[in-house]
């Protein structure tokens, strides 16, 4: 296979990699028909999935549960209606350390908000920290458990910076005592003790425990072609982590296709009928991960979509493709029975914090897989560790410089292979007249022609694939770095030179250029260096292939234009180092030729 053939394959692979962006930003935006004005929107509330609950095994440290329902007296189900007593004013307590501030609400004993102190909301110097507002859907609150949901007022028993205890007793005598303990590393330990203080057995029906909604954050909407929201589950038995994020918008599309946009709900519930050890709801940089002791059999995902201005005004204007506004998830617990005087304890771990490798890896349980490194995880984790290590030892600390030094390190590692590749391409160029003569001599005998060309390569000690080897080796490195940089919270709001945020495109002159365009200098510089590097590279291909490869820089410019500037910085630096290496090689070659001539 010739070098240019490999380049074509690389270009096709890059096109495949960027196809989601092309499909989302070009095809769907400009090549579908505009809908007619829509009538008033109807929110559809799908029914919750039915379940055949298995028996509930109590936790190891739980108090003994009562046996199954007895004939006398009959088990008394928890009422399905919400308690009628008037709601008292909401009371709150705060769990806090140097990293996080969690506001616990008396409504449902859930979290009303979570403040992540070390992460600013915007790039402004005086920006407030990220605050996840759960007031509309309190995190860690139960649903379908009347009297113990957000509609119920819990009593605050005790409160400190690292522990809050709340409890509530229903009219049927069922008491829920919840203990929330803030631990290191963005982890909240949740212990729920259900106790029956009544005179009859009580049945707790099938119920759910929810996370809060994970919205998008300012600036994430400018990231092209990437799904920022997601839901992940860890399957038991070594099956690994399942990522459901690419299906979120598809669920809406299925409803839209079946019922039309006018009947597409703003939010939908979608069942996940799969056993899980933990479940995560996440946006681009942060995650909530709920780990019930003993796992769960099922969950329900609640997805809310963005309602565009055109849809709100119902003007008949072109409506953009459906986009996700927020996502949350609720794990399902099966029904069980508590006899009079019996109790049951349920323990859970709740992570609420950044999708940061160092933080997630210390907790084990495959939590780090919410970063979705996928197949490239071994290389991606290594590159991320090296980049973070370089950043820690740099002064001043700069992720831009860390990316440049990481690129230099990669070039040094691959230098022997790259050098041999350059020499191989130079020899290929030198024997091209001989190859052309063989092709002309045996133009009517393809088999003989191939045999003679291979003999020619062997005689001159030329490997026809030698020029392709460095490129093939660097493709996994490039893809792994792409996967890492697209969601590395380390690059969020990390500035470098004129770049304000290495995790986003440069977006220079945004709002000043027509058609909503912005100027990104790094992709342009990258394309220019690619064109220069192609001119310096010895090539043994035919002229038609060389002309075709002239379009490679243009294609890469289009693909990279709206990618994270950190990735463009890596590729541009890599191209500049390749150019420098080739210029040095050419200078040495000329010096050697001049010495021979003397």
N, C-alpha and C positions, 0 to 999 in steps of 0.2 A: 504494500500500500504506500502510495506516495505521500510526501509531506502535505501537499495541498489537499489531498483527499482527507487526511486527518483533520486539517483545518476546517474543511467543509462539515465534517462530522461534529466538530466542536461547535461550529456555528449553529447547526441544527439542534444540538443539545442545549445550547444557550437559548434558542428560540423556544424549545419545549419548556425550559425552566421558567421563562418569562410569559408563557402563554396565558396563565391565569390573569396577569396584569393586562395583557392585550385584549383578552376576552371581556374583562370587566370594564376597562377604561376606554376602549375604542369601539369594539363590536356592539356591546350592549347599549352603549350611550348614543351611538350614532346610526345604528342599523336595525332599529325595531320601530314599529308603528306607534304613534301617539294614541293613547286611549281617549275615548270620549269622556265628557264630563261625568264624574262619578256622583251618585246620590250619597245621601248621608251615610257615614261609615257605621257599620255594625260590628261590635266586638263580640266574637264568638268564644264562648267558654266551653271547650271540649270536656267531655266526661273524663274523670280519672280512670285509669286502667283498673280493670278488675284483677283480683289476685286470689290465688289459693294459698293462704299463708301456712307455712310449716310451723312446727312447734318452736317456741322461743326458748333458747337456752340461756340461763342467767349467767352473768359474769362470775368470774372465779371468786371475787370478794363480795358477791352479792349475798343478801340475806336469803334464806330458803324461800322459794316461791310456793304458793299454795298448789295443791293438786288441781286437777280439772274441775269443771263445774259439778256441783252436787245437786241432788234432786230436791232437797229441802234445806234451806230455802233456795229458791231459784236465783240464778245470777242476775244482777241488776245492771243493765248496760248504762254506760255514761250517757246522759241526755245529749241528744243531737242538737239541741238549741243552745244558744249562748246564754250565759247567766243574765238574769234580768236586772240585777241590782245596779244602781247608777255607778258609772266609773268615777273613781276618785282621781284627784289631780295626779298626773304622772310624777313619779319620783325616780331619780337616777343616782347611780353610783359610778365611780371611776376606777378602772384598773389602769395602772400607768407605770412605765419604766422609761429608760432613756431613749427607747426606740419607738414605742407605740403608746397611744392613749385610747382606751376603749371605754365608751359610755354605755353602761348597762341600764336598761329601762325596766321599770316595774311592769310594763305591758308585755306579758308573755315571757318575762325574765330573759329577753333577748338583747342583742346589741343594737343600740340606736345609731351608733357611728363608730368609725375607727379612724384615728388620725395617725398617719405614718410620719413621724417627726423628721426623719432624715431624708425625706424625698419631697422637694418643692413641687407645687402644682404646675408652675410655669418656669420659664427660664429667667424671669425678672429677678434682679438681686434681692428685692424685698418680698418675694413671693411667699405666700402662706404654704404650709405643708399640704400634702395630699390628704383629703378627708373623704372617706367613703361613707356616704349618707345612706343609712338603712332605715330611715324613719317610715318609709312607705312599705317596707318589707323587712321586718327586723330579723337580723341574722340569729340563728340558733333558737328561733321560736318554733313551737309545734303548730301543726295544722290538723284539722279533723279530729281534734281531741278536746271536745267542748269543755269550756271552763278553764282550760289550761293553755289556751292559745293567746294571740296578741289581744284578743278581746277581754282577757282576764287580767285583773290587777293582782300582782304578787306583793307580798309583804317583804320589805327589806329587813333581814334578820341581823346581818352584820356586814361591815364594809371596811376594807383597807386597800392600800395601793396594789396588793397582789392577790387579794381574795375577797370575793363577794358571795354572800349566801342569801338566797331568796326562797320563799315558799308560799304555796297557796293550797287551800283545801276547798274542794267542791262541795255543794250541798249533799252529794251522795256519800261524802266522807273520804273521797280519794284525795290524798295529799301528794303534791310534788314539791320536793325540797331540792333545789338546784344549788350546787357549789361550783363557782367559777374561780379557777386559780391561774394566774398569769405566770408563765414560766419563761425561761430564757429562749431567745431565738424566735420571737413572734408566735409562740405557741400558747394556746389557752386550753387548760385541762377542764373538761366539763364532766361533772358527776351528777346524775339525776336519780333521786331515790323516790320511787313511787310506793306509797304505803296506804293501805286500806284501814281507815279508822272507823268505818261504819259497821253495821251489824249484819250486812248481807254481802255476798260475793259481788265483786264489781268486774265487769268485762270492759277492758280497754280495746276499742275497735282498731282496725287498721288505721295507722296514722303516719304522719310525715314530720321530719325535722328539716328546716330549710336553711340555706345560706342567704346572705343578703344579695341584692342585685349588684353585678359588676358592670359599671358603665364604662364607656370610653372616656379617656382623659383628653384635655386640651392638647392639640397638636397631632394626635394619632390619626385624625382624618386625612392628613396630608400624605400618609404612607400608602403608596399605590400597590395594589395587587396582593395584599397580605391580609389574612384573616386575623384581626386583633382579638376577637372574643373566642372563647372556647370552653368546652366541658370535657374533662378527662375522667376515666375510671381505671382503677387498678384491679384487674381480674385475679381471682385467687388461683392457686395451683401453678404459679409460674407462667401464666399466659401473657403477662406483661400489661403495659398501660395502653388503653384504647383512647384515641383522640376523636372526639365527635364534632370538633369545631367546624370542619368543612361541610357539615350537614346542616348547620343552623339556618343559613340562608336558603338552603335547598328545601327545608321543611316549609318555609313560607312560600317558596316558588311552587311547591306541590299544591298547597291550598289555593294560591292565586290561579294556577292553571285550571284547577277544578271548579272554582267558584267565581273567578274574576276578581279584579282589584277592589271593586266596590264592596265585596263581601270578604275580603282578606282581613282578618282581625289584626289589631295592633299588637297583640301578644297571643302566643299559643303555648299550650302545654304539650310536651312530647314525652312518652314513656321510654325509659331505658330498661328493657326487660333482660338485664344481665347481672349476675352476681358481682359484687365488688367489695374490695377491702377498704377503699376510700374513693371519694368523689371530689372533683375540683371544679370550681367556676372561676374563670380568669379573664383578664383583659391582656393587653400587650405586655405589661410590665408587672402586674400584681395578681395575686391568686388567693382564693379561700379554699382550703383543703380540709374536708371533714372526714375523720377516720373513726367510725364507730367501733367499739370493741366487739369483735366477732363478725364485723362486716355487715353488709345488707344485701338483700336479694334483688331489690329493684330501686329505681329512682325515677323522678319526674323532672324534666328540664323545662323551665319557664323562659321563653325567649321573647323579647320585646323589640320591635323593629322601629326604625326611624320613619316618621311621617314627614314627607317633604313639604316644602312650602306650596308647591304646585298642587299637591294632593289636598292640603288643608284648604286652599282657596277654591279648589275644584273648578279651575279655569279651563281645563282641557289641554293645558300645556304639557309638553313632554315630561314625564315623571321618571326620575333616575331609577336605576336598578335598586331593588330592595337591599337595605343595609341594616345591620344589627345595631341597636342602641344599647341594650344591656342583656345580661344572661344570669340566671341563677338556677339553683338545683335543690331538690329536696329528696332526702333518702327515705325509703319506705320501711316502716317497722310493722310486723304482723301483730294481729290482735292476741291478747292473752288475758288471763283471769287472775284476779287477786282475791283470795278468801278473806274473811274478817280477821284483822290483825296481821295479815301477811304483808310482805314488802318485797320490792325488786329494785335492784340498782343497775343503772346503765351508765357506762363510762365511755367518753369520747375524747378525741384530741382534735383541736381546731387550729389550723395554721392560717394566719392572715398577715401577709407581708409580701415582700418583693419576690419576683421570679429570678432569684440570684443563686448562682451555682453554689457558692460557699455556704449560704444559709440553708438551702434545701438539702444539700448532700449530708449535712451533719445529722439530719433527722432520719436518714435511711428510708426504708419502705418505698423506694423508687420515686420519692417526691420530686427528685430532680428531673424526672422525665416529663414534667409539665412544661419544660422548656422546649420540648419537641426537637431535639437534635436528630432523632431518628437513626437511620442507617449510618450517618456520618458521626455518631456520638463519640467514638474513640478519638478521632482526629479533632473534632470540634472541642471536646473537653480539654484536650492537650493544648490547642491553640489558645483557648480562653485562659487557662492557667498561666501559660507563658506570657500572654498579653497583660494579665493582671500582675504577674510578678515583675515584669518590666516597669509597669506603672508605679508599683510600690517603691522601687529603687530609684526612680527618676526624680530629679529636682531641677526645675519645678515639675510637679505632677501634671502630666498631660497625656490624655489618651490618644491625641493626634500623634505625638512623638512616639508613644508606645506602639501604635500601628505601623509607623515608619520603621522603627527598629525591629519589630516583628517581621516585617517584609524583608529587611536586610538579612536577618537571621535565616529566614527561609531560603533566600538566594544563596547565602553562604553554604547552607546544607546541600543545596542542589547544584552548586557550582561545578563539581567534577563532572556530573552528568551533562550539564549544560555546555561545558567546554568541549567535551567529546562530541556532543551534538553539533556544535558549530563547526568543528573540524570535519565531521562527516559530511555536513552540507557543503563545505568548501571543496572537499574532494569530489563530491557529486557534481558540483558545478564545473570542475576542471575536466572531468571525463565526459561531459555532455556531448562534445563533438564526436567522440568515439561511439557513444550510445546512439546518436543520430545516424551515424554511418551504418551501424548494425541494423537499425530499423529500416533504413533505406534498402540495404542489401537483401534483407529477408522479409520484405514487406508482404510477400505472398505466402509466407510460411510462419504463422504465428508461434507455433511450438518451437521451431528452430530459433526464431528471433528471441524468444524468452530464454532459451538455453544459453545463447551466445551472450545476452546481456548479463545473466547471472554469472557466467564465466568471467566476463569483464569486471564485474564487481569484485569477484574473488581474487582476480589477478592484481587489482589495485587496492585490495583490502578496504573495500567500502561496504558499509552496512546501509542498505537502502532505507531501513526503518530507523536508523540512528538519529535522524533529525526530528523524529516524532516522539521519541521516548520521553524527553523532559516535559513536553506538553501533556502527554498521557499521565505522567506522574503528578503533575501539578493540578490537574483537573479535580481530583478528590480534595486537595488542600483548598482550592478556590471555593468549591461547593460547601465544604465544611465551614469555611470562614464566612461565607454568605449566610449559612444557617445560624451561625453564632451571632453575627453582627445584627441580624434583623430583629433580634429580641433581647440583646444584651443590655440590661438596665444600667450597666457601667457607662455606656455611651450616652445615656439620656441626659440631655442638656450639657454634655461635655463639649466645650468650645475649642476651636483651634484656628489660629490666624483669623480669616474672615468668616469661618464657619461657626455658626452659633450653636448648632446641635448636630453632632456626628451621627446620631441615630436617625436623622431626617435628611431629605435633600436640602441643598443650600438655600433655595427659595429667595435668591436675591431679586430685588426690584419687584417683589410680589405686590400686586395691586396697581403697578405702574405700567405693565405691559398689556397689550390687547389680548382678548380671548382667555383671560384668566391665567396667562402663562407667567412663568418666573424664570430667572436666569440661574443656571447651575454650571459653574465654571469647571469643576473637576471632571465631569463627563466629557466636556469639550476638550480639555487638556488631555484626557485619557485617549480620546479618538485621534488627536493630533500625534501623540507619542506612538500610538499603534501604527499609524501611517508611516511615520519616520522609521520605526523599527523594521517594518516590512521592506523598506527600501534598502536598509543596511543588511538584511538577512540574505545570505546566498540562497538561491533557489534553483532547483533543477527541473521544475515543472515546465509544461509547455506554456506558450504565451496566453492561450485562452484561459487556462486555469489561473495564471497570474492576474489577468484582467478581472476575473471573477472575484479573486481574493481582495481586490482593491475595495470592494464594498464591505469588507469585514469591519473596518473601523466605523463606518456609517451605521451598520447594524448594531454594533456594541454601544454606540452613542445613544441610539433609540432605546435599547434595552436598559441601559444604566441611568438614563437621564433622571428618573424619579426614584432611584434606589437610594438607600442610606448613604450619606456622603462619606462615612467611614469605609464603606466597601469601595467606593470610587477612589478614595485616598490610597487604599491598599493596591488596587490595580494600576493606578497611575504611577505610584512609586515603583512597583514591580517593572513597569514598562521602562521607566527612566533608568533603572539599574541594568536592565537588559541592553539598553542602548549604550550605556557607559561600558559595559563588558564588551560589546561588539566593537566599539570605537577603539578600545585598548587592544583588542585582538588584531584589528586591521592595522593599527600603528606598528605593532610588533611584526606583523607580516611584511609591511613595507620596509621596516628597518632590516629585517633578515634578507629580503630581496636585494636591498641596496648593498648590504655587506657582501653578498655573493657576487654582485656585479663588479664590486671593486676587486 
